Amino acid sequence: VRKQVLAATGQVRLMETYRALFEKRGLTVAQVLTSKSDFQTRRHYLNMRGCIEALLAAGIVPIVNENDVVSTTELMFTDNDELAGLLAGMVNADLLCLLSTVPGVFDGDPDDPATHCIETWDDSRHQIEEIVQRGTSALGRGGMHSKLNMARKTARLGTTVVIAAGSDPDVLRKIAGGQPTGTRFPALGDASPAKRWLASADGHAAGSVTVNAGAAEALLDRSRLASLLPVGIVAVDGDFAQGDVIQVHGPDGTVLGCGRAAYARDEAERLRGKQGQKPLVHYDYLYLID
């Protein structure tokens, strides 16, 4: 309760500071407070996206922050990096800048003179666990892991991400101008609005299904567009309804992704393992993690 009281009073002073600073540049700001619940359902998600897009269209800069006054533990974002990544996907941003206390992602211990800042991240060359392990003194294991995961996830959805030093007053100008700054994660795809929403909703699914090895292989095969068919489902869990987000697990329990259920749990259970049935999750509403 004390944190909520402090947040409620502090938000006023914080926004006044933002208002005064942006006013010097002739810009108007607006406050947008959010929690994870705004990303859980398609309707809430679209309402929030509509609000932000309307503000931008009017030339108003939205200042988005977590609503600490009402957020409970299960509805709190992991950190501001997570919130920033979700918002970038929501508005289909071209660029996301994650400003930090370090100038980028190092390929080793920042205190070692032989260590270099990685200019361009490449999943085929850089292994996230090795980078995090070698560079723990920079951001701390948790902070670096969080930034790397969010940067890679956002880039796969079609938004270029840059991790750079927030202490440089010209950092945003340098990034926007194409000057090599920090560590850049090139955009790798162009996900649809529906898949961007699903990518933000994968942490609070209403249920799950487990698929067999054949179905898992088909879903992960990037050379074809595969929907989730009942014939490949071996288990159904959770009391989900039509339209709810459900997780898709592989035979070993690994989370393959999530999708929007075309029908409720009872029908999914009834059709489980049967051939010639309509998809439980159509490809257009299926988001695969990797």
MOZIQUI-V316488 format. One record per residue. N is the residue number from 1. SS is DSSP state (H for helix, E for strand, L for the rest). OMEGA is omega in whole degrees, 0 to 359 (NA if undefined). Layout:
N/SS/OMEGA, N/SS/OMEGA
This chain:
1/L/180, 2/H/179, 3/H/180, 4/H/179, 5/H/180, 6/H/179, 7/H/182, 8/H/180, 9/H/182, 10/H/181, 11/H/181, 12/H/182, 13/H/178, 14/H/181, 15/H/177, 16/H/177, 17/H/178, 18/H/182, 19/H/183, 20/H/181, 21/H/181, 22/H/179, 23/H/178, 24/L/179, 25/L/179, 26/L/183, 27/L/177, 28/E/180, 29/E/175, 30/E/179, 31/E/175, 32/E/179, 33/E/185, 34/E/172, 35/L/182, 36/L/180, 37/H/179, 38/H/179, 39/H/188, 40/H/182, 41/L/181, 42/H/183, 43/H/178, 44/H/181, 45/H/181, 46/H/178, 47/H/180, 48/H/178, 49/H/179, 50/H/179, 51/H/181, 52/H/180, 53/H/178, 54/H/177, 55/H/180, 56/H/180, 57/H/179, 58/L/180, 59/L/181, 60/E/182, 61/E/178, 62/E/174, 63/E/187, 64/E/179, 65/E/176, 66/E/180, 67/L/183, 68/L/182, 69/L/184, 70/L/184, 71/L/172, 72/L/186, 73/H/184, 74/H/181, 75/H/180, 76/L/175, 77/L/178, 78/L/178, 79/L/181, 80/H/176, 81/H/179, 82/H/180, 83/H/180, 84/H/179, 85/H/179, 86/H/180, 87/H/178, 88/H/177, 89/H/182, 90/H/184, 91/L/179, 92/L/183, 93/L/175, 94/L/187, 95/E/174, 96/E/178, 97/E/176, 98/E/183, 99/E/189, 100/E/177, 101/L/179, 102/L/184, 103/L/180, 104/L/179, 105/L/181, 106/E/178, 107/L/178, 108/L/180, 109/L/182, 110/L/180, 111/L/179, 112/L/181, 113/L/181, 114/L/182, 115/L/180, 116/L/174, 117/E/180, 118/L/183, 119/L/182, 120/E/180, 121/L/179, 122/L/183, 123/L/181, 124/L/181, 125/L/186, 126/L/178, 127/L/188, 128/H/182, 129/H/179, 130/H/180, 131/H/181, 132/H/181, 133/H/183, 134/H/186, 135/L/186, 136/H/183, 137/H/183, 138/H/181, 139/H/191, 140/L/185, 141/H/183, 142/H/182, 143/H/180, 144/H/180, 145/H/181, 146/H/181, 147/H/181, 148/H/180, 149/H/181, 150/H/180, 151/H/182, 152/H/180, 153/H/181, 154/H/178, 155/H/180, 156/H/179, 157/L/175, 158/L/179, 159/L/175, 160/E/182, 161/E/175, 162/E/172, 163/E/184, 164/E/184, 165/E/178, 166/L/181, 167/L/179, 168/L/183, 169/L/180, 170/L/188, 171/H/181, 172/H/178, 173/H/179, 174/H/181, 175/H/182, 176/H/180, 177/L/178, 178/L/179, 179/L/180, 180/L/183, 181/L/177, 182/L/179, 183/E/182, 184/E/175, 185/E/184, 186/L/176, 187/L/185, 188/L/183, 189/L/178, 190/L/185, 191/L/178, 192/L/177, 193/H/180, 194/H/180, 195/H/176, 196/H/177, 197/H/181, 198/H/179, 199/H/179, 200/H/185, 201/H/187, 202/L/182, 203/L/181, 204/L/179, 205/L/181, 206/L/181, 207/E/181, 208/E/172, 209/E/176, 210/E/183, 211/E/178, 212/L/185, 213/H/180, 214/H/179, 215/H/179, 216/H/180, 217/H/181, 218/H/181, 219/H/184, 220/H/179, 221/L/185, 222/L/182, 223/L/178, 224/L/180, 225/L/185, 226/L/173, 227/L/179, 228/E/182, 229/L/181, 230/H/183, 231/H/182, 232/H/183, 233/E/180, 234/E/180, 235/E/179, 236/E/182, 237/E/177, 238/L/182, 239/L/183, 240/L/180, 241/L/176, 242/L/180, 243/L/179, 244/L/175, 245/E/178, 246/E/176, 247/E/176, 248/E/181, 249/E/174, 250/L/182, 251/L/181, 252/L/179, 253/L/179, 254/L/178, 255/E/180, 256/E/182, 257/E/179, 258/E/181, 259/E/180, 260/E/184, 261/L/180, 262/L/176, 263/L/190, 264/L/185, 265/H/184, 266/H/180, 267/H/178, 268/H/178, 269/H/181, 270/H/183, 271/H/184, 272/L/177, 273/L/183, 274/L/179, 275/L/174, 276/L/181, 277/L/180, 278/L/183, 279/L/171, 280/L/176, 281/E/177, 282/L/182, 283/H/181, 284/H/181, 285/H/179, 286/E/178, 287/E/180, 288/E/187, 289/L/184, 290/L/NA
